[in-house]
Amino acid sequence: MNPSPATLTPILHDVFRQVVENLPDGIGTRLKPGRQVTRHGTRSTVLLSGIWDRHLPTCVVDPRYFKYEHVHDPEHFYSGGTDWYLQFYLNPNRIYQNPGELIGRLRPALEAVRIPGFEWHCAPNWIGVIHRFNLPFHPQRLTDYLVPRYTRLVRTIHPILIPILDAFQRDGSAAERAAVIAGRQPARVRNVMPGPRSAELSRSVSKRMRQQVLSAYAHRCARCRRTPEAAGSPLDLDHAKPVCRGGLTQVENLQPLCRDCHVWKGLRILRFAPQAP
């Protein structure tokens, strides 16, 4: 049995149940799991599952980028060389209200965290702690491995998060409300070219956009022109200019690549024009 959203979802729901049982009520009752394991928007072999705080204010932080996360990454796109990783991470670029204040409080606290088996990581779009590991896929072995480590991670990190998240929940004073307003981006001026929409800044690709890109390339790899059947793998949607280098999720910046060509291209800025099959 290979990992898939269908096989991993019940396992990780059981992991969540056991983790919550081992947490203090003040932490466990705040948490909620994702409804199901999902595939990464552009790397279809990468499987994602998350745990969030129920009190996370979505007007302040995008919950997709502020969570505990367990990831299966068999081709090591993001893991740094292992098939699995477990982490708490946040993307500073997805904090929409007073980001300097929130990061200023969180970063030194997270950097000081010492959890056996976990390491601190800091990049422009990723701050957090991560545990990387290899483990043959077996439901019970995976559960037994994850529960104590997930519990240790949440027990350590969540006491840091709770007072910060709760500070955004309470009603602020007039001075605090004024500070929040001052920290917001100004309204868009008419007749001025707008900046990228939030969807364009995300790596996720909608089903409609995916179909549009695949149709433009006749459902073939943009580089080698093979079909998924000939390549022996589904087609990934690649950002011609990678997101980490400023690329946007737009039809003009997306191209289908088979697994071999996706690995070959890596993070280079390289676009293959559609051709007749």
Rosetta blueprint (number, residue, H / E / L):
1 M L
2 N L
3 P L
4 S L
5 P H
6 A H
7 T H
8 L H
9 T H
10 P H
11 I H
12 L H
13 H H
14 D H
15 V H
16 F H
17 R H
18 Q H
19 V H
20 V H
21 E H
22 N L
23 L L
24 P L
25 D H
26 G H
27 I H
28 G H
29 T L
30 R L
31 L E
32 K E
33 P E
34 G L
35 R L
36 Q L
37 V L
38 T E
39 R E
40 H L
41 G L
42 T L
43 R L
44 S L
45 T L
46 V L
47 L E
48 L E
49 S E
50 G E
51 I E
52 W E
53 D E
54 R L
55 H L
56 L L
57 P L
58 T L
59 C L
60 V L
61 V E
62 D L
63 P H
64 R H
65 Y H
66 F E
67 K E
68 Y E
69 E E
70 H E
71 V E
72 H E
73 D L
74 P L
75 E L
76 H L
77 F L
78 Y L
79 S L
80 G L
81 G L
82 T L
83 D L
84 W E
85 Y E
86 L E
87 Q E
88 F E
89 Y E
90 L E
91 N L
92 P H
93 N H
94 R H
95 I E
96 Y L
97 Q L
98 N L
99 P H
100 G H
101 E H
102 L H
103 I H
104 G H
105 R H
106 L H
107 R H
108 P H
109 A H
110 L H
111 E H
112 A L
113 V L
114 R L
115 I L
116 P L
117 G L
118 F L
119 E E
120 W E
121 H E
122 C E
123 A E
124 P L
125 N L
126 W E
127 I E
128 G E
129 V E
130 I E
131 H E
132 R E
133 F E
134 N L
135 L L
136 P L
137 F L
138 H L
139 P H
140 Q H
141 R H
142 L H
143 T H
144 D H
145 Y H
146 L H
147 V H
148 P H
149 R H
150 Y H
151 T H
152 R H
153 L H
154 V H
155 R H
156 T H
157 I H
158 H H
159 P H
160 I H
161 L H
162 I H
163 P H
164 I H
165 L H
166 D H
167 A H
168 F L
169 Q L
170 R L
171 D L
172 G L
173 S L
174 A H
175 A H
176 E H
177 R H
178 A H
179 A H
180 V H
181 I H
182 A H
183 G H
184 R L
185 Q L
186 P L
187 A L
188 R L
189 V L
190 R L
191 N L
192 V L
193 M L
194 P L
195 G L
196 P L
197 R L
198 S H
199 A H
200 E H
201 L H
202 S L
203 R L
204 S L
205 V L
206 S L
207 K H
208 R H
209 M H
210 R H
211 Q H
212 Q H
213 V H
214 L H
215 S H
216 A H
217 Y L
218 A L
219 H L
220 R L
221 C L
222 A L
223 R L
224 C L
225 R L
226 R L
227 T L
228 P H
229 E H
230 A H
231 A H
232 G L
233 S L
234 P L
235 L L
236 D E
237 L E
238 D E
239 H E
240 A L
241 K L
242 P L
243 V H
244 C H
245 R H
246 G L
247 G L
248 L L
249 T L
250 Q L
251 V H
252 E H
253 N H
254 L E
255 Q E
256 P E
257 L E
258 C L
259 R H
260 D H
261 C H
262 H H
263 V H
264 W H
265 K H
266 G L
267 L L
268 R L
269 I L
270 L L
271 R L
272 F L
273 A L
274 P L
275 Q L
276 A L
277 P L
